[in-house]
């Protein structure tokens, strides 16, 4: 009885990761080429997480305590593609899914993700992404020691057969060409036998290799890689708090000056804004909001960097830093409240759009993160900051799913007085399947022209043939069924297609 030689653990794990990469390439090519994403992402992410769990159990990998909840988070984010049909929301879901998978890879390496600080988070996401791109080549060229594979007669015969195929290939081409030229029937048989679309073959090959190497690289980094640690700064005492305190003090003065100058119309409403010379709604609200949003976003990394400079300071030095930082956050809260007020005025004047909705959601998230920074970092509990911020980000993302952004945009714009700003039917048709039920319900209250624009737009987009099952999504399926069920009545209500309306968005 011949014993099968045992492979070294690293080579065995490498071969199984390579096999998972091959399976990932097949799944990715079969599912993820179809757009827009829906059921295919849910199936693909479930398969990826399932393969990871199988490798963990098979090789008894000791993972960090954060791995289970990160795997569940990634699974839920993949399943989220089955529900909402909103392009921007799907993009945020995809970004969150990549982030969850990157953090899960770090947890599989034994890192404590829940205690990370912002630079650790950036390091984890960047290294996991880069390693997933190049890891497949490292796996095949370095991790798998091919000479350790058993050299039995079967493997030798496979290599010999492949050599024979290489030798016979040019001869087969020559003789096939001669026979095809001699016999038209044989030529037709060969033509039918090898009839294929070169472009299709290239596409399948590209997607198979892309997803296969990406999956193999991701698992290679998760199970065979080692965390890349940042260079830790020397724990030197802070010589003086004066530079940081001076910088924060000057920023506080600038923020305070801005608040005082703007105070008279921060919350003055539309009448006061219009009374300001040369200032329109668009100039006040649109530019003001996004500029203040940018300024608010810059404060976060600035305070985190300043905290890193003074974290080893004495108690009096830390107290000065925390007092100045707290004052800056209070002034910033007033400015952010002003930004939200500007957006409210702008939406009241021009309606709601995806950019305005998601920018407002980001502002709300930023408010929560800055409040969390004050509660943790400024109270000496910096290790809790990143985890709490991540949870807030996931909570806002979940809240957007509950809100149903596209339907919310339609309902908000419909509830505005038509005399102030007509309903923009052309823009409404660019939204996803979640907007369709609201649009159909609103048809009786629209004017004749807007109603016909909506009717013909819905029929053109949703009254179509069956779509690819891989792109199935509940909202898109519901929209398609609603439009098809009412297609006859919709066509009868607007037999002539009207000219398109102006798009102010």
Buried (B, 14 or more C-beta within 10 A) or exposed (E): EEEEEEBEEBBBBBBBBBEBBEBBBBBBBBBBBBEBBBBBBBBBBBBBBEBBEEBBEEEEBEBBEBBEBBBEBBBBBBBBBBBBBBEBBBEBBBEBBBBBBBBBBBBBBBBBBBEBBBEBBEBBBEBBBEBBEEBBEBBBEEBBEEEBEEEEEEEEEEEEEEEEEEEEEEEEEEEBEEEBEEEEEEBEEBEEEEEEEEEEEEEBEEBBBBBBBBBBBBBBBBBBBEBEEEEEEEEEEBEEBEEBBEEBBEBBEEBBEBBEEBEEBBEBEEEEBEEEEEBEBEEBBBEBBBEBBEBBBEBBEBBBEBBBBBBBBEEEBBEBBBEBBEBBBBBBBBBBBBBBBBBEBBBBBBBBBBEBBBBBBBBBBBBBBBEBBBEBBBEEEBBBBBBBBBEBBBEBBEEBBEBBBBBBBBBBBBEBEEEEBBBBBBBBBBBBBBBBBBBBEBBEEBEEBBBBBBBBBBBEBBBEEEBBEBBBBBBBBBBBEBBBEBBEEBEEEBEEEBEEBEEEB
